Structure formats: structure tokens, C-alpha cells
Amino acid sequence: MKHRFGVRVGPVTFRIGSAWSRPITELRALYRDYPINDGVPDFTVRLAPPKPWRRWLRPTIAIEGDFIIPDAAPLPLQHSLLAAEMGMNLQMALGQRRFLLIHAAAVERDGMAIVLTGESGAGKSTLAALLQSRGWRLMADEFVLLDPASGLVHPFPRPVSLKNDAIDVVARILPDANWGPLMSETPKGTIRHLIPAPCALAAAEQPARPVLLLFPRYGLTADQRPVGAGEAFVRLTQASTNYVILGERGFTALTRLVSDVTRAAIDYSSADEAAAIIEALW
């Protein structure tokens, strides 16, 4: 395609091609502090009009690439950055074979990682972003990369996708943070991407040993309970997009993870409550 951009995020490289300049301009700004990738990428994303005339007449973007979802609804051009990010997520979800993917966030301190997973809206992305202000390194937001061979979590510090009220909450606690553009009226409401702190990008090649697995729930009275290994295993199989495809490697990796970490479900209604519970568990 005429407009292209290549980037490395941790151990994964992407090339994004677009029929319009706008998505590439926005990606270059959002990923300005990330390494550029000019070689052969691990995954390719293509942003193209679903019909030729849609390039100019009420322009809309169809997300294509190495892997596609047939009949996926296109997005309007004003949401081009969201389309690019969704395209990168899609390639990882359907094509990643090196790592076991877990739909989760992760933070690190002293070489050890906390994995936060749960249903959409549980607050894991917001919590991971806020923990940056308390001495934690952001390792991942959308996907946690678990190495089946070593059991280590590898960094995948993409910009954190924050939605609706979470945007203002994080902006108040991280007043000096760098942000992408505000996108309104998307299928998920208002979205804005938080660029990870410089320490997260500087350490994007440094894996960590997972020691704590958390299932957070936002909006409830502060509480915690232990989670059994069997329950954690089942919930993580549901949170993984490639567990079945990896077969025995995935089973072994997930079994080791839930056996080696402390597991807990936590409820919280504020960042301070969550941080206090996490520090106590830590």
C-alpha cells in the first residue's frame, strides 16, 4: 500500500499499510518512542476501503492482513487509529504461535511480574496504568505473552487503551503522561491511548517471572479471596486466544503458571484500595 509504517513492540514486529495517510500519521505519533521495524515483519495489517468508492465517499476502513475475520464491520475514517490497533490485536490473536497469549495486563517490579486478568470492564487496564505511578513497570495491556519454554512473561507494552470514565481517572493520577488522540463515538464509547512510561519502553526486551495472578473487579467493596489452581486454570483457558492451537505446549505452560504463582480475586472501588491490597499480597 502507498502508506506504510513498521514498528517493534517487545519481541513482535508489525507492518501496517493503509490506503489513507491519516492512520499512518496517527500511528507514527502514538508509537514515536518505539523502535522502527524496516525488515520482514511478524505480522502485517492492511487498512483498505471495503469498496473502491469508500476511499473517497463516506470513507470507511476494512481491517485486513495476514489473518482476517470475514464480514467484520468496517470503521469510519475518523476512527482510523482504532482500526489500526484492532488490526494489530487481530493478527496477534489469530496468528501468534511463539507465546501463549492471555487477555490480561501485567506489571513488573524487581524482576517479578503480576498478571491481571478478567472480563472486559473489570478495570485491569486502568489498574495496570495507575500502578505506574507507584513504582511498577507496565509490561502489557491487551495481551500477556507467556513463554512456554521458560515460563517467563515477555513485555508487550503497547499503548494502553482506556475507555470512558477511566480516561479522566488516569489523567488525574498521571498528569505528566503522554496520550494519543481522543476518539469519541466508537463502538466502545470514548477511547484514548496512554503511552507507557519511558521505563516500560526502555525495558521492552526484559522478561520477568510471574509470581502473582490477580482477578480484579472494579466497583465493589474492597475484598480479596484466594483462587484455586483449578479455577484459575479454567479461567485462563477462556482468556487465551491460542491455548487450543498450542496444544500440549499451551497446557504445560498454563499448568506451570497456575501452580507457581499466588492466585487471588480482588474487589476494589478506588486505585488506593487496589494498590493497598496488591502491596499486601506482594
Buried (B, 14 or more C-beta within 10 A) or exposed (E): BEBEBBBBBBBBBBBBBBBBEBBBBBBEEBBEEBBEBEEEBBBBBBBBBBEEEBBEEEBBBBBBBBBBEEEEEBBBBBBBBBBBBBBBBBBBBBBBEBBBBBBBBBBBBEEBBBBBBBEEEBBBBBBBBBBBBBEBBBBBBBBBBBBBEEBBBBBBBBBBBBBEEBBEBBBEBBEEBBBBEEBEEBEEEBBBBBBBBEBBBEBBEBBBBBBBBBBBBBEEEBEBEEBEBEBBBEBBBEBBBBBEBBEEBBBBBBEBBBEEBBBBBBBBBEBEBBBEBBEEBE
